[in-house]
Amino acid sequence: MYKAAEYWKETLLEAGADKAEIYEISGNPVTYGEKLIDPALPTVLIYAHMDVMPIDLWDSPPFEPEIRDGIIFARGADDDKGQSMMHAKAFELMVKTDTLPCNVKFMIEGEEEVGSPNLGKWCEQNKGMLKADVILVSDTSMIAPDIPSITAGVRGLAYWEVKVTGPNKDLHSGLFGGAVANPINVLSSMITKMVDEKGKITIPGFYNDVMEISAEERELLGRAPFNVEEYKKAIEVDELAGEEGYSATEHTGIRPTFDVCGIWGGYTGEGAKTVLPSQAFAKISCRLVPDQDHLRIAGLFKEHFESIAPKSVKVEVTSLHGGQGYVCPIDIPAYKAAEKAYTDVYGKRPVPIRSGGSIPIISTFEEVLGIKSLLMGFGLESDAIHSPNENYPLEQFYNGIRTIPLFYKYFAEMSK
């Protein structure tokens, strides 16, 4: 992370920033840079992250970028190294051609993939330095290469690790099986009780604060092109699931979810071992929608999950991280400027969408800095973010560099 922070410092200075510094925080460092050309002009604060997800099962070395058939393959190619580099290069273009129409600040962190646990405090301590009119983020996706879209909302997140303990050591499954509770069996049974047959999460009070979307907005969001059969074919499943009464895009955009992200325990090595395990573990997450408080949901899950455990085991729930959901109004000048910029480059008016993903720090920005964030992403579903062989089409990279300067131009004009 320190090498990455230093890289970004040099990149911003070479691109034309007046200054760039690396800031120590409680966790990984933050690189900050700025170019202030006139205090009377609006200021855009660009947020990005330099950390990436772990790697596994890659076809090529994940940290040695390869370009194949016009696509760059590397961990972070889309999320978020490639998309953040678009901003550096667009900024460099505007500086070198003397076309930068407003002030620009950069804030690039190293902990986004673990929920940005320390950035909020740093923002609180540096409010004056971070003062801006809008925060510009490219860490989201478009519907398709020929269908531009602007992310008007992201879901929040709550994430836990669960430990279920039975006997004080692993036991012989023949001598003890049937008389002693198996923690893996118990954990599996408890997990199945968390969602009912209609796809509703069973935690008491879970839906109390869910923001219900109006019929008009559901109709607007429903205009985004979506082919269910192609969707199923792309991920090789025969049938989709989800909460009754909502479409697939609504499941991933405007409704909360419950997912087991990982589960383990007992013997998982080669061959057979007749063991009744002492412990079982799971990583569990909920994607949350606006108005759901992730701290409240974390408490509700812990209370409920522990309450449904049988006395034959002990259950320990640890909250790992979380964040609030966020909605960007589609009538603010920044959104209108982005809409116009996308239209110029792609020849089509972008569609507003709600992302199923989470960027927990976005809601913190609004709370701490009092600034709205605009999510101008250029990634595609096929980019395999967080997965093996993450990639990013060069055409999307170049289109981002074409679009970003136009956003600056129109935002500066609309802010007069």
N, C-alpha and C positions, 0 to 999 in steps of 0.2 A: 504493500500500500504506500509506503514512503517513496519507493521508486516511481510508482504511478503518480503520486502527488508532485514529485519533482519534474516528471515528464510533462505534466499539465502546466506547471508553472512556466517552463521553457516554451511550451507550445503557445501559450497565451501571449507571452512577451514577443515571440517571433511573429505572431499574428498581428500585433499592433497595440496590445494593451499598454497603458501608461505605467501600470504596476501590477505585479502578481506576487502573492505571498502564500506560504504554507502555514496553516494554523494548527497548533496542537490542541486536541480536545481529549476528552476522557478515553475515547476509543481511537479509531483510525483517523488520520489527519484530513483536513479540508483544504483544498486549494481555492483561493479567492483571487480574482483579477478584475480590473475595471479600466474603462476609457470614458472619461467625462469630458465631453466637448462643449457643453453649454448648460449651466444650471437651469436655464429657462426651458429647455427641451425635456420631453418625457424620458424616463429611464426604464430600460428592460433588464430584469435580473434573470439570467439563464441558470437553471438548476439542472445538474446531471450527476451521475454517479460513476465511479471508476472501479468499484468492486463487482465481482461476478459470482455466479453460482458454481458449486463444485463440478468436477468433470468425471465422466465415466463412459466407456464403450464408444469412444470416438474412432472414426475411420482414418483420421489424420491428426497430427499433433495439434491439440487445441489452442496452444499459445504460439503457434507458428502459422500465421494466416496464409491460406491458399486461395487463389482465385481460380475457379473452375466454371466455364461456360457463363461468364459474366456475373458470378455469384462469389462473394467472399465468405470462406468458412473459417471460423475462429470462435472461441468462447468470448462472448461480449460483442460479436460482430454487429448484432442488433441491440442487445440489452447489456450495457448502454453505451459501449465504447464507440460503435459506428455512428449512432444517432447523435451523441455528444460531439463527435468530430465534425459532423455537418455544421454545427454552430460555430466551431472554431474556424472552419474554412469559409463559411459565409461571412463571418466577422472580418477575417483577413481580406476577403475580396472587397468588402465595403471600405475598409481602411485604406487599402492600396489604390482604390479608384476614387477616393475622396467622396464617397456616396453615403457614408454613415449618417442617418438623419436624426439620431438620438443617442443618449448615453447608454452604455452597456456595462453590465456587471456579470461576472461569472461566479458561481458557487458550485464546486464539484466535490462531492463527499465520497467516503469509502465504506459506508455501512448501510446502504439502502437495502441490500438483500437480507439483512438481519433486522429490518424494521427501523433503521435510523435512530437508535436509542439515545444518542448523545447530541444529535444535530439541533434539536429544539432548544436545548440550554444554550448552545453556542449562538444560535440566532437571537435568543433573548439578550445575550450579552453584547451583541453587535448590531442592534436595531438601527442605529444611525448609519453605519456603514452599508447596511443592506437595504436602505430605503429605496423604493422603486415604485413604478406605477403598475407593473404587471410582472408576474413570474412566468417565464416561458420554459416549457418542459417538452422534450421529445423522448419519451420513454413508453410510448403507446403505439398502437398499430392502426392501419387503415383496413377497410373492408377488402379491397382487392387493388392490384396495380392500376386498374383503370377506373376505380371507384373511390375517390378521395373521401375521407371522413375525418371529423374532429371529435375527439373524445370529450363529451360534455359531463361525464361523471365516472368515478371509479368506486369500487366497493371497499369497505373497510375490512379489517382482519382481526381475528383472535386466534391464538395458537397455543397449544398445551402439549406437555408430555405427561403421559399417564403410566403409573407403575402399579401392577397388581401383584401382591405377594401372598403365597399360600404357605406351604411348609417351610421350615427354616433351612432346608437344603433340597437339592434334587433327589427324587426318590425313584426306586424301581417301579415301573408302571404295572408290573405283574403282581408284586407283593402289596402295593398300596393303591393301585388304580381301582376306582369304584368306591373306595372308602374315604379318600382324601380329595378335596376339590382341586381340579387342575386349573391353575391361573390363566392359561391360554384359553381354555374352554370358557371360563367365567368372563374374561375380558371380551371375547368374541360375542358372547350372549348379551353383555351390557351394551356393546356397540350397536347391535341390531335393534335394541330398544330405543335408540336415539332418533330414529326416523320412522314414521308410521307408514301404512300402506298407501297413503295418498301423497307421500313425499314431504309431509310436514314434519318439522323438527319438534320433538316432544318436550324440550326443556320448558318448564313452566315460566311464563313471562317473556319468553324469547321474542315473540312478535309484537310486544306492547308498543314499541317505538318505531316499528318499520314504517318508512315513508311510503304511503300508497300512491301509486302513479295514476293520474287522471286518465280517463278514456281517450281524451284528446292527445295527451302525450304518448300514450301507448300506440295510438294510430300513427303518430309522427315517427316514433322509433321503428314501427313496423314497416316503414317505407324502405328501410335499408334492405338491399337485395340479399336473399338467403335461400339457398337450395338445400332442403333437408336431406335429400338423397345423396347429393354430392358431399355433404358434410359427413354423413355416415360412411360413405365409401372412402373418404380421405383418411379416416381413423379406423376403418375396417371393423365396424360394429353393425349389427343387424337391427338394433332398436335403441332408441334414446330413452332416457329416464328423466325424472324431475318432478317438481311439485305440480299437482293436478291443477289445471285451469290456466296454465301459462305456456307460452311457446318456448322453443329452445333458446332463442336470443334473449327472451325475458328471463329465463332461468339463469343465464350467465351475466345479465346486466342489471336487473332491477329487483331480484329476489335473493335472499340469503341462502347459504348452503351449509352442509355439514359433511366433512370428508375426513377419512382416515388416510393420512399421508404416508404412514409407515407402521408396521407391526412386527414384533419379533419376540423370541423367547424359546427356551428349550434347546433341543439339538437340531441343528440345521446343516451339519456336515455331511460328508459323503457316506453312503450306506445307512444302516439302521442302528439306532440306539434306543432301547426301550426305557425311556426316562419320563417321569412325571416331574415337570419343571417346578422350581421354587418360585420363579417370577415370570411375568409377562409384561411387555411394554408396548406403547403405541404413541405415535405422533398424530395429533388431531387438530384440525383447523376448521374455523367457520369464516366464510366470506360474509361480510355484513353490508347492509345498505345504509344510505344516509338516515340520520336520526338515531341509529343504534349506537350506543356507547360501548366501545370495546372493553372497557374496564368493567362495566356492569355485566356484559355478556360473559366475561371471564369468570366473574363471581357466580353467576347463575349456573354455568356449566359445572363448575367445581362442586357447588352445593348439590346439584341434581345427580351428578355422576356418582358422587360418594354415597348419596342416599339410596341408590338402587343396588348397591353392592351387597351381596349376601355376607353373612357373618363368617363364612368359611374362609374369607380372604380379607386382606387389608388393602385399601386403595389410597394412592397418593397422587394428587393432581398438581402439577407445577405449570404455572403460566409462563410462557417463554417470551412472547412479544405480541404486539397488536397495534392497531391504528384505526382512525376514523375514516368513513367514506367521505366523498367530496362530490359536489355538483357545481359546474361552472354555468352561469347564466348565458344563454345564447344571444342576448341582446346587448351585451356590453361592447364598447369599442374594440377591445382586443379580439373578441370572437369575430366581430364583423370584419376586422382587418385580416384575420387569418382566413376567413371564408373567401374574401376577395383574392387573396394571394393564391390559395389553392385553385380557385377558378381560373386564374390567369395561366397557371402552369399545366393543369390537367384538363382544362376545357370543360369542366363540369363543376357545378356547385357542390361542395362537400356535404355529406349527410351527418347530422349529429348522432353520436352513438353513446351508449353506456358500456364501459369496459367491465368485464368480469374480474379483472385483476385488481391489485391494490398497490397504491403508493402511499404508505401511511404518513409520510412527512408532509404531504400536500395540505391536509387539513390543519396540521400544526403551523404551517406557514401563515394560513389565514388567521388562526387564533393568535399567534405570537407577533407576526409582522403586520397583520391587517391588510394583506395583499392577496388579490385573486390570482389563481394560477390558470394558465391556458395550456392545454395538452395537445400539442401539435406533433403527433407521431407519424412516422413513415414506415414502420415495420409492417410485416405481413404475417398472416397465420402460419404460412409455410416456413417461416424463419427458425422454427424449433428453439425458441428461447427457453432456457432452463433445461434443455434436453441435449442429448448427444448430437454432434454435427450442427450446432447453431450456425446460421448463415444470414446473409443480408445481400439482396440484389444490388449491384452497383448502380443500376438505373434509379432505384429508390434513393440511394445515397446522393446521386447527382440531382435528382428532383428536389430533395430536401435543401440542397445548397441553392437551387434556383428559387425555391419558395420562400425561404427565410428572409432574404433581403427585401422581398416584396412585402412581407408582413411588416417589417420595420418601416418601410415607406408609407404604407397605408395607416399604420398605427400612429405614426407621427402626424400625418395629415388629419386624422380623426380626433387627435388629442388637442388640436389648436383651439 
